């Protein structure tokens, strides 16, 4: 934002999970939940270009059920649908380098899925596939810094000899600024790497030099990468939700493709030694880390909430509207004699044994539902807390209709939290797996 405002005659709408303020009249902060299409539509109204800099490997609720790649997909699909409605001129997406391999890690496959989801909007997408970014508060850089600080001697597995092309944060900012409203880059994909190709072992040694410490490295190829991710998480104190997907991607060679490499650099380029020294210097001057995902402003207390997303098989010739209806019909047959499902107009009620014992009341949003996306709000029932607010259930098609995503957002359970986690929460996942089998059977 600071870079854009220095050299461009623009206004910025900045989206954040938390309330923020700006003294610059050209900046308008909006508190926004990207899992909510309604929030995005309000924020995006009147905009021309959108930067998409989102990743969701950290939990976004007190209980997050599902895989990070499904969270990433639903966020990108939300953004793409809203971008289409807002008639944006350009989307600029910062992702990761994609090696030539058919066996990509889920982290890298997710980056590709996000690209595809954004392109479904029909808006020209400028895709920047970057190497590891070296800059203050960058998650990968912070993991690297802690690892080097805390281990004077390292037993290095085979993946540490994989080649990569890390890049300094200022250079990424230059590229992000350069592509803004540039007609020549619309719809293009660029690999963006630093001036040096190096192994992770060399990167570790350069980090040690920048920190002013000596480190000894010993190669040991028999350490499996799944064990590596565990010790990286333990040594650095970083969340396994963040570390595990990143480490599993390190077996791939992350080097810019000559055909896609970005070439419009501003000279001189920043070497990796200088980039690391600058990032470490800035870290020492401002040691405060970024707040964790889902942190509440001012430490405000909030009721425990749940987000649950499952990827389902999409039966050929069926849409999300049909899948939602089939789910309600099928659920009654799964819990025969126990659960009763009653549909009246746009309201669906789940009862236990007797119609008077209402477990869950859902109300379909006619205004926000389409054949490829069905949205139902949680309106009440014994299983729903009165504090649920915007709790909702949705079924939607994604990736050109190849998958169905079933998602629960902002659900606040009525059961005590510990009881809920080990009963209703586990039951929901089991039910969705059974429903997946039902769809495959169809």
C-alpha positions as CSV (number, residue, x, y, z in Angstrom):
1,X,0.0,0.0,0.0
2,X,2.8,2.4,0.9
3,X,4.6,1.7,-2.4
4,X,1.4,2.2,-4.5
5,X,0.5,5.5,-2.7
6,X,4.0,7.0,-3.3
7,X,3.9,6.9,-7.0
8,X,0.3,6.5,-8.2
9,X,-2.8,8.6,-8.3
10,X,-5.1,6.0,-6.8
11,X,-7.4,5.3,-3.9
12,X,-7.0,2.1,-1.9
13,X,-9.7,0.0,-0.3
14,X,-7.9,-2.2,2.2
15,X,-9.5,-5.3,3.5
16,X,-8.6,-6.8,6.9
17,X,-10.0,-9.1,9.6
18,X,-9.5,-6.4,12.1
19,X,-10.6,-2.8,12.4
20,X,-7.8,-0.5,11.3
21,X,-7.4,3.3,10.7
22,X,-5.4,5.4,8.2
23,X,-4.5,9.0,8.3
24,X,-4.2,9.0,4.5
25,X,-7.5,10.2,2.9
26,X,-6.8,8.0,-0.1
27,X,-7.0,4.8,2.1
28,X,-10.3,3.3,3.3
29,X,-10.0,0.3,5.7
30,X,-12.9,-2.1,5.7
31,X,-13.2,-5.0,8.1
32,X,-14.0,-7.9,5.9
33,X,-14.5,-11.7,6.2
34,X,-13.4,-13.2,2.8
35,X,-15.5,-16.3,3.6
36,X,-18.5,-13.9,3.2
37,X,-19.4,-13.0,-0.4
38,X,-21.7,-10.3,1.0
39,X,-18.7,-8.6,2.8
40,X,-16.6,-8.8,-0.4
41,X,-19.3,-7.4,-2.6
42,X,-19.7,-4.3,-0.3
43,X,-16.0,-3.7,-0.2
44,X,-15.3,-4.2,-3.9
45,X,-18.0,-1.9,-5.1
46,X,-16.6,0.8,-7.3
47,X,-13.1,-0.7,-7.5
48,X,-11.1,-1.2,-10.7
49,X,-8.3,-3.5,-9.7
50,X,-7.9,-6.1,-6.9
51,X,-4.7,-7.5,-5.5
52,X,-5.2,-11.1,-4.2
53,X,-2.6,-11.8,-1.5
54,X,-4.5,-14.5,0.5
55,X,-3.4,-17.8,2.0
56,X,-5.4,-19.8,4.6
57,X,-3.1,-22.3,6.1
58,X,-3.7,-20.9,9.6
59,X,-7.1,-21.6,11.3
60,X,-9.8,-19.0,10.8
61,X,-12.0,-20.2,13.6
62,X,-11.7,-21.8,17.0
63,X,-12.4,-25.1,15.3
64,X,-11.5,-25.4,11.6
65,X,-12.5,-28.7,10.0
66,X,-11.2,-29.5,6.5
67,X,-8.1,-29.1,4.5
68,X,-6.3,-25.7,3.9
69,X,-6.6,-26.2,0.1
70,X,-10.4,-26.3,0.3
71,X,-10.4,-23.2,2.5
72,X,-8.2,-21.5,-0.2
73,X,-10.5,-22.6,-2.9
74,X,-13.7,-21.3,-1.4
75,X,-12.0,-18.0,-0.7
76,X,-10.8,-17.6,-4.3
77,X,-14.2,-18.7,-5.6
78,X,-15.8,-16.0,-3.4
79,X,-13.4,-13.4,-4.7
80,X,-13.9,-14.4,-8.3
81,X,-17.7,-14.3,-8.1
82,X,-17.6,-10.8,-6.6
83,X,-15.0,-9.6,-9.0
84,X,-17.3,-10.6,-11.9
85,X,-20.2,-8.8,-10.3
86,X,-18.1,-5.7,-9.7
87,X,-16.7,-5.8,-13.3
88,X,-13.1,-5.3,-12.3
89,X,-10.6,-4.6,-15.0
90,X,-7.8,-6.6,-13.5
91,X,-6.9,-9.1,-10.7
92,X,-3.3,-9.4,-9.6
93,X,-2.5,-12.6,-7.9
94,X,0.7,-13.4,-6.0
95,X,1.2,-17.2,-5.8
96,X,4.1,-19.6,-5.7
97,X,6.4,-21.0,-8.3
98,X,5.1,-24.2,-9.9
99,X,7.7,-26.8,-10.9
100,X,7.3,-29.1,-13.9
101,X,6.0,-32.2,-12.0
102,X,2.9,-34.3,-12.1
103,X,3.3,-35.1,-8.4
104,X,2.9,-31.6,-6.9
105,X,2.4,-31.2,-3.1
106,X,-1.0,-30.1,-2.1
107,X,0.4,-26.7,-1.2
108,X,1.4,-26.1,-4.8
109,X,-1.7,-27.8,-6.3
110,X,-3.7,-25.3,-4.1
111,X,-1.8,-22.4,-5.6
112,X,-2.9,-23.6,-9.1
113,X,-6.5,-24.1,-8.0
114,X,-6.6,-20.5,-6.8
115,X,-5.3,-19.3,-10.2
116,X,-8.0,-21.3,-11.9
117,X,-10.7,-20.1,-9.6
118,X,-9.8,-16.5,-10.1
119,X,-9.7,-16.9,-13.9
120,X,-13.3,-18.3,-13.8
121,X,-14.4,-14.7,-13.1
122,X,-13.6,-13.8,-16.7
123,X,-11.6,-10.9,-15.4
124,X,-8.0,-10.7,-16.8
125,X,-5.7,-12.2,-14.1
126,X,-2.0,-11.2,-13.9
127,X,-0.4,-14.2,-12.1
128,X,3.0,-13.7,-10.3
129,X,4.5,-17.0,-9.2
130,X,7.2,-16.0,-6.7
131,X,10.0,-17.9,-5.0
132,X,10.5,-17.8,-1.2
133,X,10.1,-14.1,-0.2
134,X,12.7,-12.7,2.2
135,X,11.2,-9.9,4.2
136,X,10.3,-8.9,7.8
137,X,7.3,-10.9,9.1
138,X,7.2,-13.2,6.1
139,X,6.2,-16.6,7.4
140,X,8.8,-18.6,5.5
141,X,11.6,-16.1,6.4
142,X,10.6,-16.2,10.1
143,X,10.7,-20.0,10.1
144,X,14.1,-19.9,8.5
145,X,15.4,-17.3,10.9
146,X,14.3,-19.2,14.0
147,X,15.7,-22.4,12.7
148,X,19.1,-20.9,12.2
149,X,19.1,-19.1,15.6
150,X,18.1,-22.2,17.5
151,X,20.2,-24.9,15.9
152,X,24.0,-24.5,16.0
153,X,24.3,-27.9,14.3
154,X,21.9,-29.2,11.7
155,X,21.4,-32.7,10.3
156,X,20.2,-31.8,6.8
157,X,17.9,-34.2,4.9
158,X,18.0,-34.6,1.1
159,X,15.5,-31.8,0.4
160,X,17.9,-29.2,1.7
161,X,20.0,-29.7,-1.5
162,X,17.0,-28.8,-3.7
163,X,17.5,-25.6,-5.7
164,X,15.3,-22.6,-5.2
165,X,15.3,-18.9,-6.3
166,X,14.4,-16.8,-3.2
167,X,13.6,-13.1,-3.7
168,X,13.8,-9.9,-1.7
169,X,10.5,-8.3,-0.6
170,X,11.4,-4.9,-2.2
171,X,11.7,-6.6,-5.6
172,X,8.3,-8.3,-5.2
173,X,6.8,-4.9,-4.3
174,X,8.4,-3.4,-7.5
175,X,6.7,-6.1,-9.6
176,X,3.4,-5.7,-7.9
177,X,3.4,-2.0,-8.6
178,X,4.7,-2.4,-12.2
179,X,1.8,-4.7,-13.3
180,X,-0.9,-2.3,-12.0
181,X,-3.2,-1.3,-15.0
182,X,-0.5,-2.5,-17.5
183,X,-2.4,-3.8,-20.5
184,X,0.6,-5.9,-21.7
185,X,0.4,-8.2,-18.6
186,X,-3.3,-8.9,-18.5
187,X,-3.9,-12.6,-18.5
188,X,-0.2,-13.4,-18.3
189,X,1.7,-15.7,-15.9
190,X,5.2,-14.7,-14.7
191,X,7.8,-16.6,-12.6
192,X,9.4,-14.1,-10.3
193,X,12.7,-15.1,-8.6
194,X,15.8,-13.5,-7.2
195,X,19.0,-13.0,-9.1
196,X,20.6,-16.2,-7.6
197,X,19.7,-19.9,-7.7
198,X,20.8,-21.7,-4.6
199,X,20.1,-24.8,-2.4
200,X,18.3,-24.5,0.9
201,X,21.6,-25.4,2.6
202,X,23.3,-22.3,1.0
203,X,20.3,-20.2,2.1
204,X,20.7,-21.5,5.7
205,X,24.4,-20.5,5.7
206,X,23.7,-17.1,4.3
207,X,21.1,-16.6,7.0
208,X,23.6,-17.5,9.6
209,X,26.1,-15.0,8.2
210,X,23.4,-12.3,8.3
211,X,22.6,-13.2,11.9
212,X,26.3,-13.2,12.8
213,X,26.4,-16.8,14.0
214,X,28.3,-19.9,12.8
215,X,26.4,-23.0,11.9
216,X,27.6,-26.5,10.9
217,X,25.6,-28.6,8.4
218,X,25.8,-32.3,7.9
219,X,23.9,-34.1,5.1
220,X,21.9,-37.2,6.0
221,X,19.7,-38.4,3.2
222,X,17.7,-41.0,5.2
223,X,15.7,-38.4,7.1
224,X,12.2,-38.6,5.6
225,X,10.5,-35.3,4.7
226,X,7.5,-36.1,6.9
227,X,9.9,-36.3,9.9
228,X,11.6,-33.0,8.8
229,X,8.3,-31.1,8.9
230,X,7.8,-32.3,12.5
231,X,11.2,-31.1,13.8
232,X,11.0,-27.8,11.8
233,X,7.6,-27.1,13.6
234,X,9.0,-28.1,17.0
235,X,12.3,-26.2,16.7
236,X,10.8,-23.0,15.3
237,X,7.6,-23.0,17.5
238,X,5.6,-22.4,14.3
239,X,2.1,-23.9,13.8
240,X,2.2,-27.3,12.1
241,X,-0.8,-26.0,10.0
242,X,1.7,-23.6,8.4
243,X,4.9,-25.7,8.5
244,X,3.7,-29.0,7.2
245,X,2.4,-27.9,3.8
246,X,5.4,-25.6,3.2
247,X,8.0,-28.3,4.0
248,X,6.3,-30.9,1.8
249,X,6.7,-28.5,-1.1
250,X,10.5,-28.2,-0.6
251,X,11.3,-31.4,-2.5
252,X,10.4,-29.6,-5.7
253,X,12.9,-27.5,-7.6
254,X,11.6,-23.9,-7.4
255,X,13.4,-22.1,-10.2
256,X,11.9,-19.6,-12.7
257,X,11.1,-21.0,-16.1
258,X,13.0,-19.2,-18.9
259,X,9.7,-18.9,-20.9
260,X,7.8,-17.3,-18.0
261,X,10.6,-15.4,-16.1
262,X,9.9,-11.8,-15.3
263,X,12.5,-9.6,-17.1
264,X,11.5,-6.0,-16.4
265,X,13.8,-5.5,-13.4
266,X,14.9,-2.2,-12.0
267,X,18.7,-2.3,-11.6
268,X,20.6,-3.1,-9.5
269,X,19.1,-6.3,-8.3
270,X,19.2,-7.3,-4.6
271,X,21.4,-10.2,-3.7
272,X,20.3,-12.7,-1.2
273,X,22.9,-11.8,1.4
274,X,21.7,-8.2,1.3
275,X,18.1,-9.2,1.4
276,X,18.6,-11.3,4.5
277,X,20.6,-8.6,6.2
278,X,17.9,-6.1,5.5
279,X,15.1,-8.3,6.8
280,X,17.0,-9.2,10.0
281,X,17.8,-5.6,10.6
282,X,14.2,-4.6,10.3
283,X,13.1,-7.5,12.5
284,X,15.5,-6.3,15.3
285,X,14.2,-2.7,15.0
286,X,10.5,-3.9,15.1
287,X,10.4,-7.3,16.7
288,X,6.6,-7.5,17.0
289,X,5.2,-10.3,15.0
290,X,1.9,-10.1,13.0
291,X,-1.2,-11.1,15.0
292,X,-2.4,-14.6,14.6
293,X,-5.3,-15.5,12.3
294,X,-8.6,-14.7,13.8
295,X,-7.3,-12.5,16.6
296,X,-9.8,-10.2,18.0
297,X,-9.2,-6.4,18.3
298,X,-8.3,-5.3,21.8
299,X,-8.4,-8.9,23.0
300,X,-12.2,-8.9,22.9
301,X,-13.8,-12.2,24.0
302,X,-16.0,-14.0,21.5
303,X,-18.1,-17.2,21.7
304,X,-16.4,-20.3,20.3
305,X,-17.0,-20.6,16.6
306,X,-16.7,-23.3,13.9
307,X,-15.8,-23.4,10.3
308,X,-16.1,-26.7,8.4
309,X,-15.5,-27.2,4.7
310,X,-15.6,-30.5,2.8
311,X,-14.9,-31.2,-0.8
312,X,-17.5,-33.6,-2.3
313,X,-17.8,-35.5,-5.5
314,X,-19.9,-33.7,-8.1
315,X,-22.3,-36.1,-9.9
316,X,-22.5,-35.5,-13.6
317,X,-25.5,-33.4,-14.7
318,X,-26.4,-32.3,-11.2
319,X,-26.0,-28.8,-9.7
320,X,-25.5,-27.4,-6.2
321,X,-29.2,-26.9,-5.8
322,X,-29.8,-30.6,-6.4
323,X,-27.0,-31.6,-4.1
324,X,-28.4,-29.5,-1.3
325,X,-31.9,-31.1,-1.7
326,X,-30.4,-34.6,-1.9
327,X,-28.5,-34.0,1.3
328,X,-31.6,-33.2,3.3
329,X,-33.5,-36.2,1.8
330,X,-30.6,-38.5,2.4
331,X,-29.9,-37.3,6.0
332,X,-33.4,-38.4,7.1
333,X,-32.8,-41.9,5.6
334,X,-29.4,-42.1,7.4
335,X,-30.9,-41.5,10.8
336,X,-34.1,-43.4,10.2
337,X,-36.7,-43.0,13.1
338,X,-34.3,-40.5,14.9
339,X,-34.2,-37.5,12.6
340,X,-37.2,-35.9,10.9
341,X,-36.7,-33.4,8.1
342,X,-39.5,-31.0,7.3
343,X,-39.3,-28.5,4.4
344,X,-41.8,-25.7,4.3
345,X,-41.2,-23.0,1.6
346,X,-37.6,-21.8,2.1
347,X,-37.3,-23.2,5.7
348,X,-35.9,-26.6,6.6
349,X,-36.3,-28.0,10.2
350,X,-34.5,-31.0,11.6
351,X,-36.3,-32.6,14.6
352,X,-35.3,-35.4,16.9
353,X,-38.0,-38.2,17.3
354,X,-40.8,-35.6,17.6
355,X,-41.5,-32.5,15.5
356,X,-41.5,-30.4,18.7
357,X,-37.9,-31.3,19.5
358,X,-36.2,-29.0,16.9
359,X,-32.5,-29.6,16.6
360,X,-31.8,-27.2,13.7
361,X,-33.7,-24.7,11.7
362,X,-32.3,-23.5,8.4
363,X,-33.7,-20.8,6.2
364,X,-32.7,-20.6,2.5
365,X,-31.6,-17.1,1.3
366,X,-33.6,-16.8,-2.0
367,X,-31.8,-13.5,-2.8
368,X,-28.3,-15.0,-2.5
369,X,-28.8,-18.5,-3.7
370,X,-28.3,-19.6,-7.4
371,X,-28.4,-23.0,-9.0
372,X,-24.6,-23.3,-8.6
373,X,-24.6,-22.0,-5.0
374,X,-27.2,-22.7,-2.2
375,X,-27.0,-20.5,0.9
376,X,-28.9,-21.3,4.1
377,X,-28.8,-19.3,7.3
378,X,-28.9,-21.0,10.7
379,X,-32.0,-19.6,12.4
380,X,-32.3,-21.7,15.5
381,X,-32.8,-25.1,17.1
382,X,-31.4,-26.8,20.2
383,X,-28.0,-27.3,18.7
384,X,-27.5,-23.6,17.8
385,X,-26.4,-20.9,20.2
386,X,-28.5,-17.8,20.3
387,X,-25.2,-15.9,19.7
388,X,-24.7,-17.6,16.3
389,X,-25.1,-14.3,14.4
390,X,-24.2,-15.0,10.7
391,X,-24.0,-18.8,11.0
392,X,-24.7,-20.4,7.6
393,X,-24.5,-23.6,5.6
394,X,-23.7,-23.6,1.9
395,X,-23.3,-25.9,-1.1
396,X,-21.5,-24.6,-4.1
397,X,-19.9,-25.7,-7.4
398,X,-16.2,-24.7,-8.0
399,X,-13.4,-25.2,-10.5
400,X,-15.8,-25.1,-13.5
401,X,-18.3,-27.4,-11.7
402,X,-15.8,-30.2,-11.2
403,X,-16.3,-30.3,-7.4
404,X,-18.9,-29.4,-4.8
405,X,-17.9,-27.6,-1.6
406,X,-20.1,-28.0,1.5
407,X,-19.3,-25.4,4.1
408,X,-20.4,-24.3,7.5
409,X,-19.4,-20.8,8.5
410,X,-19.5,-18.9,11.8
411,X,-21.4,-21.6,13.6
412,X,-21.7,-21.2,17.3
413,X,-22.8,-24.4,19.0
414,X,-25.2,-24.5,21.9
415,X,-23.5,-27.5,23.5
416,X,-20.6,-26.9,25.9
417,X,-17.4,-26.5,23.8
418,X,-15.6,-29.6,25.0
419,X,-18.8,-31.7,24.6
420,X,-19.4,-30.3,21.1
421,X,-15.8,-31.0,19.9
422,X,-16.0,-34.7,20.7
423,X,-19.6,-35.4,19.8
424,X,-21.4,-33.1,17.3
425,X,-18.3,-31.9,15.5
426,X,-17.0,-35.5,14.9
427,X,-20.5,-36.6,13.9
428,X,-20.7,-33.8,11.3
429,X,-17.4,-34.9,9.6
430,X,-18.6,-38.6,9.6
431,X,-21.9,-37.6,8.0
432,X,-20.2,-35.6,5.3
433,X,-18.0,-38.6,4.4
434,X,-21.0,-40.8,4.2
435,X,-22.7,-38.2,2.0
436,X,-19.6,-38.2,-0.2
437,X,-20.1,-41.9,-0.7
438,X,-23.7,-41.4,-1.5
439,X,-22.8,-38.9,-4.3
440,X,-20.2,-41.2,-5.7
441,X,-22.7,-44.0,-5.8
442,X,-25.1,-41.8,-7.8
